[in-house]
């Protein structure tokens, strides 16, 4: 399906998204399902906090879905302070880390105290008091999970982040596309925009305050930029022909996108302050899906200039291009990790299976992460430890999140229908 779409330059959807699949979805919250747990991950016990039932299950779920820890369901004790922990009890249960806490009213807010204890060393790794508004307890739980994760791994947690995605509702015979933003566990979805015409390619600005996307609301593809706080939006690109696949520079001053305004689909760079354009590629092939490197000095893009869809790297300083992918008959939808060391992509080795893979950009070695046959749209988490992507299982479309080592995977299906086009927000 992907290669067939790419072979024709008349297919607008080909440039905007390789392998667009039929969609159907409700506007309900996404439901977390853990489908592959890590082997021999260290146990961590999140003891229910005193006077609260909200924080513990969220923190526990966050840490478990990171793929780095296994949550202990059967707790040998229920302390709420570190001084009440009896190390021998937890050692016998083979649980090396314990989190305890308390929640107390503080006017219109709550005072949350939590502690992380290393049982083997007998030390308190974390201890903090935070004041939380009553309506922000879920956010507080994600924040606590972030801090626990970082304390134990040395890597910044991403549980407080957000994911943008597209839904399509076919109720009453009408198509309604919805761009939504939700927590990384699929909860607290918020509608950014609804349209009866397709919405594609959601892309975050580096500050996480705005989202660019492609809309067909005028009958042809145009790129819009929408402020999440105010709801205000502006048109960035509505040139004749194709306008698609936006990507923002790390400093937020420019945008790469694909346009056929001058004939063939090529990559252009727009100065966002002046709206001045610079044509980057000029090739008879399809050049699309440009994504800036973290340092802003280069970008990757997909092109069929070699006969099949492959990923190339363009150096903005000297104008040179070089091919990055050589293994497989199809490689597209590249996304570079924040450290610039890895690239997530859609990979086809042979046949009709399109799978998510990670390529080491130094060695060129590709590691196939997924076993499902039709995966697309990979997007790295800010810390580079997870990848969110769209897939199909059991005849339904859903989002999945997989660790970059492939040891842990979870899926986020909607309660009724399908979701697509995920983009993980940058960390603040």
C-alpha positions as CSV (number, residue, x, y, z in Angstrom):
1,X,0.0,0.0,0.0
2,X,2.7,2.4,0.9
3,X,4.8,1.9,-2.2
4,X,1.8,2.0,-4.5
5,X,0.7,5.3,-3.1
6,X,4.2,6.8,-3.4
7,X,4.6,5.7,-7.0
8,X,2.1,8.3,-8.2
9,X,2.8,12.1,-7.8
10,X,-0.9,12.8,-8.4
11,X,-1.8,11.3,-5.1
12,X,-2.0,14.2,-2.6
13,X,-2.2,11.8,0.3
14,X,1.1,10.2,-0.8
15,X,3.0,13.3,0.0
16,X,1.3,14.2,3.2
17,X,1.4,10.7,4.8
18,X,2.8,7.5,3.3
19,X,0.2,4.8,3.7
20,X,-2.9,6.6,5.0
21,X,-5.3,4.0,6.4
22,X,-9.1,4.2,6.8
23,X,-10.0,5.7,10.2
24,X,-12.9,5.5,12.6
25,X,-13.0,6.7,16.1
26,X,-14.9,8.2,19.0
27,X,-13.9,11.2,21.1
28,X,-13.6,9.0,24.2
29,X,-10.5,8.7,26.3
30,X,-7.9,6.2,25.0
31,X,-7.7,3.0,27.1
32,X,-4.3,1.8,28.2
33,X,-3.6,-1.9,27.5
34,X,-0.1,-3.3,28.4
35,X,0.5,-6.1,25.9
36,X,4.2,-6.8,26.4
37,X,5.9,-6.4,29.8
38,X,9.7,-6.3,30.4
39,X,11.5,-9.3,31.6
40,X,13.2,-9.2,35.0
41,X,12.5,-5.5,35.6
42,X,13.2,-4.4,39.1
43,X,10.2,-4.3,41.4
44,X,8.9,-1.0,42.8
45,X,6.1,-0.7,45.3
46,X,3.9,2.4,45.2
47,X,2.1,2.2,48.5
48,X,-1.3,3.9,48.6
49,X,-0.9,7.4,50.0
50,X,-2.5,8.3,53.2
51,X,-5.9,10.0,52.8
52,X,-5.8,9.7,49.0
53,X,-6.8,7.2,46.3
54,X,-5.9,9.2,43.2
55,X,-2.1,9.4,43.1
56,X,-1.0,5.8,43.7
57,X,-2.6,4.1,40.7
58,X,-1.4,6.8,38.2
59,X,2.2,6.7,39.5
60,X,2.2,2.9,39.5
61,X,0.9,2.8,35.9
62,X,3.4,5.4,34.7
63,X,6.4,3.6,36.1
64,X,5.2,0.2,34.8
65,X,4.6,1.5,31.3
66,X,8.1,2.9,31.1
67,X,9.3,-0.6,30.7
68,X,12.0,0.0,33.3
69,X,10.1,-1.3,36.4
70,X,7.6,-3.9,37.4
71,X,4.9,-2.8,39.8
72,X,4.3,-4.9,42.9
73,X,0.6,-5.8,43.3
74,X,0.9,-7.7,46.6
75,X,2.4,-5.4,49.2
76,X,3.7,-6.9,52.5
77,X,3.0,-3.7,54.4
78,X,1.3,-0.3,54.0
79,X,3.5,2.4,55.5
80,X,2.9,6.1,54.7
81,X,6.3,7.4,56.0
82,X,9.8,6.3,55.4
83,X,10.5,5.9,59.1
84,X,7.7,3.3,59.2
85,X,9.3,1.1,56.6
86,X,10.8,-2.1,58.0
87,X,13.6,-3.1,55.4
88,X,13.5,-6.8,56.2
89,X,9.8,-7.1,55.3
90,X,10.5,-5.6,51.8
91,X,13.7,-7.6,51.3
92,X,11.8,-10.8,52.0
93,X,9.3,-9.7,49.3
94,X,12.2,-9.0,46.9
95,X,11.1,-5.4,46.4
96,X,14.1,-3.1,46.2
97,X,12.3,0.3,45.9
98,X,9.3,1.6,47.9
99,X,7.3,4.8,47.5
100,X,5.2,6.1,50.4
101,X,3.3,9.3,50.8
102,X,0.6,11.4,52.5
103,X,-2.0,13.9,51.3
104,X,-3.5,16.6,53.5
105,X,-5.9,19.4,52.7
106,X,-4.3,22.9,52.6
107,X,-7.1,25.4,52.0
108,X,-8.3,25.0,48.4
109,X,-5.3,22.9,47.7
110,X,-3.7,19.7,48.9
111,X,-0.3,19.2,50.5
112,X,1.3,16.1,49.0
113,X,4.3,14.5,50.7
114,X,6.1,11.6,49.0
115,X,9.3,9.6,49.6
116,X,11.3,7.1,47.6
117,X,13.3,4.6,49.6
118,X,16.1,2.3,48.5
119,X,15.5,-0.8,50.6
120,X,18.9,-2.5,50.0
121,X,20.9,0.6,50.9
122,X,18.5,1.8,53.6
123,X,18.5,5.3,52.2
124,X,15.8,7.8,51.2
125,X,16.5,8.7,47.6
126,X,13.7,11.3,47.3
127,X,11.6,13.3,49.7
128,X,9.4,16.2,48.7
129,X,6.4,18.3,49.7
130,X,4.3,19.9,47.0
131,X,1.1,21.9,47.1
132,X,-1.4,20.8,44.4
133,X,-4.7,22.4,43.4
134,X,-7.6,20.0,43.8
135,X,-8.1,19.8,40.1
136,X,-4.5,19.0,39.3
137,X,-3.9,15.8,41.1
138,X,-3.5,13.8,38.0
139,X,-0.8,16.2,36.8
140,X,0.9,15.9,40.2
141,X,0.9,12.1,39.9
142,X,2.7,12.3,36.5
143,X,5.2,14.8,37.9
144,X,6.0,12.5,40.9
145,X,6.4,9.6,38.5
146,X,8.8,11.7,36.4
147,X,10.9,12.5,39.4
148,X,11.0,8.9,40.6
149,X,12.0,7.7,37.1
150,X,14.8,10.2,36.9
151,X,16.1,9.5,40.4
152,X,16.4,5.8,39.6
153,X,17.5,5.9,35.9
154,X,19.3,9.2,35.5
155,X,17.0,10.0,32.6
156,X,14.3,12.6,32.6
157,X,10.8,11.2,32.8
158,X,8.2,11.9,30.1
159,X,4.9,11.0,32.0
160,X,3.9,14.7,32.3
161,X,4.0,15.0,28.5
162,X,1.3,15.1,25.9
163,X,0.5,13.3,22.7
164,X,-1.4,14.8,19.7
165,X,-3.4,12.5,17.4
166,X,-6.2,12.5,14.8
167,X,-9.6,10.8,15.1
168,X,-12.3,10.2,12.5
169,X,-15.9,9.7,13.6
170,X,-18.3,8.3,11.0
171,X,-21.4,8.7,13.1
172,X,-24.7,9.2,11.2
173,X,-22.9,8.7,7.8
174,X,-20.8,11.9,8.3
175,X,-17.1,12.1,8.6
176,X,-15.7,14.3,11.3
177,X,-12.0,14.5,11.7
178,X,-10.8,15.6,15.2
179,X,-7.3,16.7,16.3
180,X,-6.9,15.9,19.9
181,X,-4.3,16.3,22.6
182,X,-4.1,13.9,25.6
183,X,-1.8,12.9,28.4
184,X,0.7,10.2,27.5
185,X,-1.5,7.6,29.2
186,X,-4.4,8.6,27.0
187,X,-6.4,10.4,29.6
188,X,-7.8,14.0,29.7
189,X,-8.2,14.3,25.9
190,X,-8.8,17.8,24.6
191,X,-10.2,18.7,21.2
192,X,-8.1,21.2,19.3
193,X,-10.1,21.2,16.1
194,X,-12.9,19.4,14.3
195,X,-13.5,19.3,10.6
196,X,-15.5,17.4,8.0
197,X,-12.4,17.4,5.8
198,X,-9.2,15.4,6.5
199,X,-6.7,16.6,9.2
200,X,-3.1,15.2,8.9
201,X,0.4,15.5,10.1
202,X,0.1,17.2,13.5
203,X,3.5,18.7,14.5
204,X,4.4,20.5,17.7
205,X,6.3,23.8,17.9
206,X,9.5,23.4,20.0
207,X,7.9,25.2,23.0
208,X,4.9,22.8,23.0
209,X,2.4,25.7,22.9
210,X,1.2,25.4,19.3
211,X,0.5,22.6,16.8
212,X,0.8,22.8,13.0
213,X,-1.3,20.5,10.9
214,X,-2.6,20.0,7.4
215,X,-6.3,20.6,6.7
216,X,-8.4,20.1,3.6
217,X,-11.2,22.4,4.8
218,X,-10.9,24.7,1.7
219,X,-10.8,21.7,-0.7
220,X,-7.1,21.6,-1.0
221,X,-4.3,20.9,1.5
222,X,-3.0,23.9,3.6
223,X,-0.8,24.1,6.6
224,X,-2.3,25.8,9.7
225,X,-0.6,26.8,13.0
226,X,-2.9,26.8,16.0
227,X,-2.3,28.2,19.5
228,X,-3.4,25.7,22.1
229,X,-4.2,28.3,24.8
230,X,-6.1,30.8,22.8
231,X,-7.4,28.6,20.0
232,X,-6.3,31.2,17.5
233,X,-4.7,30.0,14.3
234,X,-3.0,31.2,11.1
235,X,-2.4,29.8,7.7
236,X,1.3,29.2,7.0
237,X,1.1,27.6,3.6
238,X,-1.7,27.5,1.1
239,X,0.2,27.6,-2.2
240,X,-1.2,26.0,-5.3
241,X,-0.9,22.2,-5.4
242,X,0.4,20.3,-2.4
243,X,1.3,21.8,1.0
244,X,2.2,19.2,3.7
245,X,4.5,17.5,6.2
246,X,5.5,20.5,8.4
247,X,8.5,20.4,10.7
248,X,9.8,23.2,12.9
249,X,13.5,24.1,13.5
250,X,14.7,23.6,17.1
251,X,14.8,27.4,17.6
252,X,11.3,27.8,16.3
253,X,12.3,30.3,13.7
254,X,11.7,28.3,10.5
255,X,9.6,25.5,9.1
256,X,10.3,22.9,6.6
257,X,7.4,21.6,4.5
258,X,6.6,19.8,1.2
259,X,5.1,21.8,-1.7
260,X,4.4,21.3,-5.3
261,X,4.0,25.0,-6.0
262,X,6.7,25.0,-8.6
263,X,5.9,21.7,-10.2
264,X,7.3,18.5,-8.5
265,X,6.9,17.9,-4.8
266,X,10.0,19.4,-3.1
267,X,11.0,20.6,0.3
268,X,10.9,24.3,1.2
269,X,12.0,26.3,4.2
270,X,9.9,29.1,5.5
271,X,11.1,31.9,7.7
272,X,8.2,32.1,10.2
273,X,8.8,35.8,10.9
274,X,8.9,37.1,7.4
275,X,7.2,34.1,5.6
276,X,10.0,34.2,3.1
277,X,10.5,30.9,1.3
278,X,13.7,29.0,0.2
279,X,13.4,26.0,-2.0
280,X,15.7,23.3,-0.6
281,X,15.4,20.3,-2.9
282,X,14.9,20.5,-6.7
283,X,14.5,16.9,-8.0
284,X,12.1,15.1,-10.3
285,X,11.4,12.6,-7.5
286,X,9.1,13.0,-4.6
287,X,10.9,14.7,-1.7
288,X,8.8,14.9,1.5
289,X,8.6,14.2,5.3
290,X,11.5,16.5,6.2
291,X,12.4,16.5,9.9
292,X,15.0,18.8,11.4
293,X,17.9,17.3,13.3
294,X,18.2,18.4,17.0
295,X,21.0,20.8,16.2
296,X,19.1,22.5,13.4
297,X,22.0,22.1,11.0
298,X,20.5,19.3,8.9
299,X,17.3,17.5,8.3
300,X,16.2,14.0,7.2
301,X,13.6,13.5,4.4
302,X,12.0,10.7,2.4
303,X,12.6,10.5,-1.3
304,X,12.1,7.9,-4.1
305,X,15.0,9.4,-6.1
306,X,16.8,6.1,-5.9
307,X,13.8,4.1,-7.2
308,X,12.3,3.2,-3.9
309,X,11.3,5.2,-0.8
310,X,14.4,5.8,1.3
311,X,15.6,8.3,3.9
312,X,18.2,10.9,3.1
313,X,20.0,13.6,5.1
314,X,20.4,17.1,3.9
315,X,23.2,19.4,5.2
316,X,21.9,23.0,5.4
317,X,25.4,24.4,5.7
318,X,26.8,23.0,2.4
319,X,23.7,21.8,0.6
320,X,24.8,18.2,0.3
321,X,22.6,15.1,0.6
322,X,23.4,11.5,1.5
323,X,21.4,8.4,1.8
324,X,20.9,7.0,5.3
325,X,18.9,3.8,4.7
326,X,20.0,0.9,2.5
327,X,18.4,-2.2,4.2
328,X,14.9,-3.0,3.0
329,X,12.8,-2.0,0.1
330,X,10.9,0.8,1.9
331,X,12.0,3.3,4.6
332,X,10.0,6.4,5.4
333,X,8.5,8.6,8.1
334,X,11.9,9.2,9.8
335,X,12.0,10.8,13.3
336,X,15.3,11.7,15.0
337,X,15.8,11.3,18.8
338,X,16.6,14.3,20.8
339,X,20.2,13.3,21.3
340,X,20.6,12.9,17.6
341,X,21.9,9.3,17.8
342,X,18.9,7.3,16.6
343,X,16.2,7.5,14.0
344,X,12.7,5.9,14.2
345,X,11.2,4.9,10.9
346,X,8.7,2.8,9.0
347,X,10.6,-0.1,7.5
348,X,9.7,-2.8,5.0
349,X,12.2,-5.6,4.7
350,X,10.2,-7.5,2.0
351,X,6.6,-8.5,1.3
352,X,3.8,-6.3,2.5
353,X,4.7,-5.8,6.2
354,X,5.5,-2.2,7.3
355,X,7.1,-2.2,10.8
356,X,8.6,0.3,13.2
357,X,12.4,0.2,13.4
358,X,15.2,2.1,15.1
359,X,18.4,2.9,13.1
360,X,21.6,3.9,14.9
361,X,22.7,6.9,12.9
362,X,26.4,6.2,13.6
363,X,26.6,2.6,12.6
364,X,23.6,2.4,10.3
365,X,22.4,-0.7,12.0
366,X,18.6,-1.2,12.0
367,X,16.7,-2.9,14.7
368,X,13.1,-3.9,13.9
369,X,10.9,-3.3,17.0
370,X,7.4,-4.4,16.0
371,X,5.8,-7.6,14.7
372,X,2.5,-6.1,13.5
373,X,2.1,-5.8,9.7
374,X,1.0,-2.3,9.2
375,X,2.7,0.3,11.4
376,X,3.2,4.0,10.6
377,X,4.0,7.5,12.0
378,X,6.7,6.9,14.6
379,X,7.4,9.7,17.1
380,X,10.1,9.7,19.8
381,X,9.3,10.6,23.4
382,X,11.4,13.7,24.5
383,X,13.8,11.5,26.5
384,X,14.3,9.1,23.6
385,X,13.3,6.0,25.5
386,X,9.9,5.3,23.9
387,X,8.3,5.6,20.5
388,X,4.6,6.2,19.8
389,X,3.2,5.0,16.5
390,X,0.0,4.1,14.7
391,X,-0.8,0.4,13.9
392,X,-3.6,-2.0,13.1
393,X,-4.5,-5.0,15.2
394,X,-7.5,-7.2,14.9
395,X,-9.0,-5.0,12.2
396,X,-8.9,-1.8,14.3
397,X,-6.5,1.1,14.2
398,X,-4.8,2.2,17.4
399,X,-1.8,3.9,18.9
400,X,1.0,1.9,20.5
401,X,4.0,3.0,22.6
402,X,7.1,0.8,22.5
403,X,10.4,1.1,24.3
404,X,13.4,1.6,22.0
405,X,14.9,-1.7,23.1
406,X,11.6,-3.4,22.2
407,X,11.2,-5.0,25.7
408,X,8.0,-3.2,26.5
409,X,4.9,-2.3,24.5
410,X,1.5,-0.9,25.3
411,X,-1.4,0.1,23.2
412,X,-3.9,3.0,23.5
413,X,-7.1,2.0,21.6
414,X,-10.1,4.2,21.8
415,X,-13.2,2.8,23.4
416,X,-14.9,2.6,20.0
417,X,-13.1,3.2,16.8
418,X,-9.6,4.1,15.6
419,X,-6.9,6.7,16.2
420,X,-4.1,7.8,14.0
421,X,-1.2,10.3,13.4
422,X,0.5,10.5,16.8
423,X,3.0,13.2,17.7
424,X,4.7,13.4,21.1
425,X,5.0,16.9,22.4
426,X,8.5,18.2,23.3
427,X,9.3,18.6,27.0
428,X,9.0,22.0,28.6
